[in-house]
Amino acid sequence: MSARENPSRPVPNPGVMDIAAYVPGKSKAKPGIKLHKLSSNETPLGPSPAAVEAFKAEAGTLEFYPDGTAGELRNAVAETHGLNPDNLLCGNGSDELLGLLAHVYLNTGDEAIITEHGFLVYRIQILANGATPVVAPETDLRTDVDAILERVTERTKMVFLANPNNPTGTYISDAEVRRLHAGLPKDVLLVLDAAYAEYVRRNDYSAGVELVSGNENVVMTRTFSKIYGLAALRIGWMYGPAHVVDALNRVRGPFNLNSAAIAAGAAAIRDRAHVDEAAHFNETWVQALTGALTDIGLTVTPSVGNFILIHFPGDDPERSAAAADAFLTERGYVLRALGTYGLPNALRMSIGTAEANEGVIAALKDFMGRA
Ligand SMILES: *Cc1c(COP(=O)(O)O)cnc(C)c1O
């Protein structure tokens, strides 16, 4: 379309109007009812107290621009994970990094592969850059490596993979990720989004550090929004080959992380006891909730993350996911409906406090037992 075909007003770039805007998890309850927000995979334990202290300490120097390289944070990440800080790039949430990657590597006419129930931010960023999202079906709600490889064409520039995936909670093994990488052309960028890596307790899982280190076409993104409990501050980081870090550094905002985020993130990642406690708490409740809800007659997809996918009977309108969502919301338990993820018969529940988790079990027992 020529730029002058519609002279009456500005026209967005191709793809932009195909985007369905991201809908964040709900966070409202009826007046007088205690709200348990279980819709955005936030941690019930909050951040490390050391991170809160570091955040507060920034209050006295707000007139100064932050360190545009986020050096303190990159060094803390590098020390914790045994990485070279030169291969790290921090973002205003990992969402910013995913957007920068799409912006730098995708153009009109390109294709990027995503999985059937993959994180919606990928689709948004692909479309925002005029490229085409190509959807690879999953098998039993799990990433299907062959389905991805079958969809690679000359136009493919990127593959986005959340591992573990949100909202399914499933993962693929390190061997499967390596098989995926081995099947991709060298100029296709594999983006491993490991937002939930800290929660995974499986011997055959890897977040992807080694694969990034040994190759020129793999990056791994991570976040402080989940186990670190700093979602409000918007902090993510990427580990990638020097040439990718260099390209993104040219495009990003010069001060994309604020000083409070840099200080709090660095303190948070050094508090390993807090992370271990959060992972342990999560593991205990994923198992307890999965068991209790299965006993009630619901199906729960085995999860390695900090949330579970609960399936409701599709043929019983009284016990549908939508009916359960309304029933739980009445009682202050706000879960995530997944129609936009192609899972209309399921709800995603973030692991909450013991009080919230027990409350959901009791409420769903009532819900399923209703005449
Ligand atoms: C929550 C989440 C993120 C984190 O995004 P931030 O922008 O860092 O808050 C990234 N990827 C997936 C799959 C997620 O579920």
The ligand as a MOL file (V3000), in Angstrom:
LIG
                    3D

  0  0  0     0  0            999 V3000
M  V30 BEGIN CTAB
M  V30 COUNTS 15 15 0 0 0
M  V30 BEGIN ATOM
M  V30 1 C 6.3340 -13.8620 33.0250 0
M  V30 2 C 7.0430 -14.2380 31.7740 0
M  V30 3 C 8.1030 -13.4570 31.3130 0
M  V30 4 C 8.5990 -12.2950 32.1230 0
M  V30 5 O 8.3960 -11.1000 31.5350 0
M  V30 6 P 8.9880 -9.7790 32.2250 0
M  V30 7 O 8.8440 -8.7950 31.1450 0
M  V30 8 O 10.4130 -10.0510 32.5660 0
M  V30 9 O 8.1650 -9.4930 33.4320 0
M  V30 10 C 8.7460 -13.8300 30.1590 0
M  V30 11 N 8.3810 -14.9410 29.4900 0
M  V30 12 C 7.3910 -15.7280 29.9180 0
M  V30 13 C 7.0610 -16.9810 29.1950 0
M  V30 14 C 6.6820 -15.3900 31.0720 0
M  V30 15 O 5.6780 -16.1580 31.4820 0
M  V30 END ATOM
M  V30 BEGIN BOND
M  V30 1 1 1 2
M  V30 2 1 2 3
M  V30 3 2 2 14
M  V30 4 1 3 4
M  V30 5 2 3 10
M  V30 6 1 4 5
M  V30 7 1 5 6
M  V30 8 2 6 7
M  V30 9 1 6 8
M  V30 10 1 6 9
M  V30 11 1 10 11
M  V30 12 2 11 12
M  V30 13 1 12 13
M  V30 14 1 12 14
M  V30 15 1 14 15
M  V30 END BOND
M  V30 END CTAB
M  END
